[in-house]
Amino acid sequence: MKTRRVSWKGVRASWIVEFLETRLLLSGRREHIAIPAPNVQASPADTPAYIFTPLNYPNNDAYTTSATGISGNTVVGYYANYESQGAHGFIYNDSTDIYTPLNDPDAVNDTWANGISGNTIVGGSENNGFNEGYIYNGGTFTTFDDPNGTGGTWALGISGGTILGDYNFTNSVDGFPNYDGFIATPNSTSISGVVFNDRHGDGIDKPGDNGLPGITVSLQKFRDGKPIGHALATTTNAKGDYSFTSLGADTYQVSEKLPRGYALTTPGGRSYTVALAAGQVSRGFYFGDHKIAVA
């Protein structure tokens, strides 16, 4: 008996499509079903990594516009017309599409806005050929000059309270400017000290007088002999150290919450009064606690 092999190559494409578009019910009746459209997704190559938006200062005299810093929705930069009006800083709000001019009132020639962090903007201005940095916050310009700079200071960027820039501008023999970079870190005004276990009861921190951890130390601001606002509080670490940082220039009283079962041996007045200048770091305020018998 001869057998014949069926070749599927001869099956018409329409039969295959019909087979795919139907289903056989238990009753034997065939029912057409819808085939969903293929889900075609763009490949990474089809999607740009960035969306570029033009940023041009809306002024007929603005030949060039440069965006130099961004924080949230706020962009800073400068526009320039070097033939007539020089350079001018600006603040741009991306959410409202509003430009605000930013010009250092002390600038004779130009103002550049170069960096922004939160509400603080840094930049530079030119006064008859001398470069001067500035910090702008809350509508106020503050001059920012490196004390080591002999040829002016230029603030270029800011992150938190740290400012980057360059200074010591000089012209080399080939006519190109030379300058040095800098990082300016805020000198935090602070008060710090130690609470120690005064084993000898003499008010002196001696070898073997270990620090006391977990002791509460308070800091109260005073002005004209009166407390101002609420007191700050911190606790000592494992070594008995404590500190209060980022303080303003003012007068402060440092005191300790004496733990139960201890008598205070130092300071004699039970607290310290400290007058701080801006940027001053004041250390060495010791509290000696001598353990006593508790009835």
URDA-V232727 format. One record per residue. N is the residue number from 1. SS is DSSP state (a for helix, b for strand, c for the rest). NEAR is the number of other C-alpha atoms within 12 Angstrom. D_LAST is the distance of its C-alpha to the last C-alpha in Angstrom with 1 decimal. Layout:
[[N | SS | NEAR | D_LAST] [N | SS | NEAR | D_LAST]]
//
This chain:
[[1 | c | 3 | 117.0] [2 | c | 4 | 116.0] [3 | c | 5 | 112.6] [4 | c | 6 | 111.9] [5 | c | 8 | 108.7] [6 | c | 8 | 107.4] [7 | c | 8 | 106.3] [8 | a | 10 | 103.4] [9 | a | 9 | 104.6] [10 | a | 11 | 107.2] [11 | c | 13 | 104.9] [12 | c | 12 | 105.1] [13 | a | 12 | 102.0] [14 | a | 11 | 102.4] [15 | a | 13 | 101.9] [16 | a | 14 | 98.6] [17 | a | 15 | 97.4] [18 | a | 19 | 98.4] [19 | a | 18 | 96.6] [20 | a | 17 | 93.4] [21 | a | 17 | 93.8] [22 | b | 18 | 94.2] [23 | b | 18 | 92.5] [24 | b | 15 | 94.0] [25 | c | 11 | 92.7] [26 | c | 8 | 92.8] [27 | c | 8 | 95.8] [28 | c | 9 | 97.7] [29 | c | 10 | 97.8] [30 | b | 15 | 96.8] [31 | b | 16 | 94.7] [32 | b | 15 | 94.3] [33 | c | 15 | 90.7] [34 | c | 11 | 89.6] [35 | c | 14 | 88.5] [36 | c | 8 | 85.7] [37 | c | 6 | 86.5] [38 | c | 6 | 85.1] [39 | c | 7 | 81.8] [40 | c | 7 | 82.6] [41 | c | 9 | 79.6] [42 | c | 9 | 80.0] [43 | c | 9 | 79.3] [44 | a | 8 | 76.9] [45 | a | 8 | 80.0] [46 | a | 8 | 81.1] [47 | c | 10 | 77.8] [48 | c | 10 | 77.1] [49 | c | 9 | 73.8] [50 | c | 6 | 73.5] [51 | c | 7 | 75.0] [52 | c | 7 | 76.3] [53 | c | 9 | 76.5] [54 | c | 12 | 78.5] [55 | c | 25 | 76.7] [56 | c | 26 | 79.0] [57 | c | 31 | 78.2] [58 | c | 21 | 80.5] [59 | c | 19 | 82.4] [60 | c | 13 | 86.0] [61 | c | 19 | 85.2] [62 | c | 24 | 82.7] [63 | c | 21 | 84.5] [64 | b | 23 | 81.5] [65 | b | 30 | 78.1] [66 | b | 28 | 75.2] [67 | b | 29 | 72.0] [68 | b | 29 | 69.3] [69 | b | 32 | 65.9] [70 | b | 29 | 64.4] [71 | b | 25 | 61.0] [72 | c | 15 | 61.0] [73 | c | 19 | 64.2] [74 | b | 28 | 64.7] [75 | b | 37 | 67.1] [76 | b | 46 | 67.8] [77 | b | 40 | 70.9] [78 | b | 40 | 73.8] [79 | b | 38 | 77.5] [80 | b | 30 | 80.1] [81 | b | 21 | 83.6] [82 | c | 16 | 84.1] [83 | c | 11 | 87.5] [84 | c | 13 | 86.5] [85 | c | 18 | 82.9] [86 | b | 26 | 80.8] [87 | b | 35 | 77.6] [88 | b | 41 | 75.3] [89 | b | 43 | 71.9] [90 | b | 42 | 71.2] [91 | b | 41 | 68.5] [92 | b | 34 | 69.7] [93 | b | 20 | 67.9] [94 | c | 19 | 69.2] [95 | c | 11 | 68.2] [96 | c | 12 | 70.2] [97 | c | 18 | 72.8] [98 | b | 19 | 72.3] [99 | b | 27 | 72.7] [100 | b | 25 | 71.1] [101 | b | 25 | 72.3] [102 | b | 35 | 69.8] [103 | c | 35 | 71.2] [104 | c | 34 | 69.3] [105 | c | 23 | 70.5] [106 | c | 22 | 70.6] [107 | c | 28 | 72.9] [108 | c | 21 | 76.4] [109 | c | 27 | 77.8] [110 | b | 33 | 75.8] [111 | b | 39 | 72.5] [112 | b | 43 | 71.2] [113 | b | 45 | 68.3] [114 | b | 40 | 67.1] [115 | b | 42 | 63.8] [116 | b | 38 | 61.3] [117 | b | 27 | 57.7] [118 | c | 22 | 56.4] [119 | c | 25 | 57.6] [120 | b | 33 | 58.0] [121 | b | 46 | 61.5] [122 | b | 50 | 62.6] [123 | b | 48 | 66.1] [124 | b | 47 | 68.4] [125 | b | 41 | 71.2] [126 | b | 28 | 74.1] [127 | b | 20 | 75.0] [128 | c | 14 | 78.4] [129 | c | 15 | 77.8] [130 | b | 25 | 74.1] [131 | b | 36 | 71.6] [132 | b | 41 | 68.3] [133 | b | 42 | 65.4] [134 | b | 43 | 63.5] [135 | b | 40 | 60.6] [136 | b | 35 | 61.3] [137 | b | 19 | 58.6] [138 | c | 11 | 58.7] [139 | c | 16 | 62.1] [140 | b | 18 | 61.2] [141 | b | 26 | 62.7] [142 | b | 23 | 60.7] [143 | b | 26 | 62.4] [144 | b | 29 | 61.2] [145 | c | 31 | 62.6] [146 | c | 29 | 61.6] [147 | c | 16 | 61.2] [148 | c | 16 | 62.9] [149 | c | 24 | 65.9] [150 | c | 18 | 69.1] [151 | c | 25 | 71.3] [152 | c | 33 | 69.2] [153 | b | 39 | 66.6] [154 | b | 41 | 67.1] [155 | b | 41 | 64.2] [156 | b | 36 | 65.3] [157 | b | 36 | 62.4] [158 | b | 34 | 58.8] [159 | b | 25 | 56.1] [160 | c | 19 | 52.8] [161 | c | 23 | 52.4] [162 | b | 24 | 54.4] [163 | b | 33 | 58.0] [164 | b | 33 | 60.9] [165 | b | 35 | 64.1] [166 | b | 33 | 66.4] [167 | b | 32 | 67.3] [168 | b | 25 | 69.6] [169 | b | 26 | 72.8] [170 | b | 22 | 75.9] [171 | b | 12 | 79.4] [172 | c | 10 | 80.6] [173 | c | 8 | 84.2] [174 | c | 8 | 85.3] [175 | c | 9 | 84.1] [176 | c | 10 | 81.2] [177 | b | 15 | 77.7] [178 | b | 17 | 75.0] [179 | b | 21 | 71.3] [180 | b | 21 | 67.8] [181 | b | 22 | 65.2] [182 | b | 24 | 61.6] [183 | b | 21 | 58.3] [184 | b | 26 | 56.1] [185 | c | 16 | 52.5] [186 | c | 21 | 50.3] [187 | c | 18 | 48.0] [188 | c | 23 | 44.8] [189 | c | 26 | 42.8] [190 | b | 32 | 39.2] [191 | b | 41 | 35.8] [192 | b | 34 | 33.6] [193 | b | 36 | 30.8] [194 | b | 39 | 27.8] [195 | b | 46 | 24.0] [196 | b | 46 | 22.9] [197 | b | 37 | 20.0] [198 | c | 31 | 20.1] [199 | c | 25 | 19.1] [200 | c | 21 | 20.5] [201 | c | 22 | 18.9] [202 | c | 22 | 22.4] [203 | c | 24 | 23.3] [204 | c | 27 | 26.1] [205 | c | 30 | 26.6] [206 | c | 17 | 27.6] [207 | c | 12 | 28.8] [208 | c | 13 | 26.0] [209 | c | 25 | 23.9] [210 | c | 25 | 24.6] [211 | b | 29 | 24.7] [212 | c | 35 | 22.0] [213 | c | 22 | 23.8] [214 | c | 23 | 23.4] [215 | c | 31 | 21.9] [216 | b | 27 | 23.6] [217 | b | 38 | 25.8] [218 | b | 29 | 27.9] [219 | b | 37 | 31.3] [220 | b | 31 | 32.7] [221 | b | 30 | 36.3] [222 | b | 24 | 37.2] [223 | b | 17 | 40.6] [224 | c | 11 | 41.5] [225 | c | 13 | 37.9] [226 | b | 13 | 37.3] [227 | b | 18 | 35.6] [228 | b | 17 | 38.3] [229 | b | 12 | 37.7] [230 | b | 13 | 34.7] [231 | b | 20 | 32.2] [232 | b | 24 | 32.5] [233 | b | 23 | 29.6] [234 | b | 28 | 29.3] [235 | b | 28 | 26.9] [236 | c | 28 | 26.8] [237 | c | 22 | 28.8] [238 | c | 16 | 28.0] [239 | c | 19 | 28.4] [240 | c | 32 | 26.3] [241 | b | 29 | 29.6] [242 | b | 36 | 30.3] [243 | b | 32 | 33.5] [244 | b | 31 | 35.3] [245 | c | 26 | 39.0] [246 | c | 20 | 42.2] [247 | c | 29 | 41.2] [248 | c | 22 | 43.7] [249 | c | 23 | 44.4] [250 | c | 27 | 41.9] [251 | b | 27 | 38.8] [252 | b | 35 | 35.4] [253 | b | 31 | 31.8] [254 | b | 40 | 29.4] [255 | b | 38 | 25.7] [256 | b | 41 | 22.7] [257 | c | 25 | 20.2] [258 | c | 28 | 17.0] [259 | c | 24 | 15.1] [260 | c | 15 | 11.4] [261 | c | 14 | 9.3] [262 | b | 26 | 12.3] [263 | b | 29 | 13.8] [264 | b | 32 | 17.6] [265 | b | 29 | 19.8] [266 | b | 29 | 23.1] [267 | c | 27 | 25.1] [268 | c | 17 | 24.7] [269 | c | 14 | 25.7] [270 | c | 23 | 23.3] [271 | b | 25 | 26.5] [272 | b | 30 | 30.0] [273 | b | 25 | 33.3] [274 | b | 29 | 36.1] [275 | b | 26 | 39.8] [276 | c | 25 | 41.5] [277 | c | 19 | 45.3] [278 | c | 19 | 47.1] [279 | c | 20 | 46.7] [280 | c | 22 | 44.1] [281 | b | 26 | 41.6] [282 | b | 28 | 38.5] [283 | b | 21 | 36.0] [284 | b | 21 | 33.2] [285 | b | 34 | 30.5] [286 | b | 38 | 27.3] [287 | b | 46 | 23.7] [288 | b | 40 | 21.4] [289 | b | 39 | 17.8] [290 | b | 30 | 15.6] [291 | b | 23 | 12.7] [292 | c | 18 | 9.5] [293 | c | 9 | 6.4] [294 | c | 9 | 3.8] [295 | c | 5 | 0.0]]
//
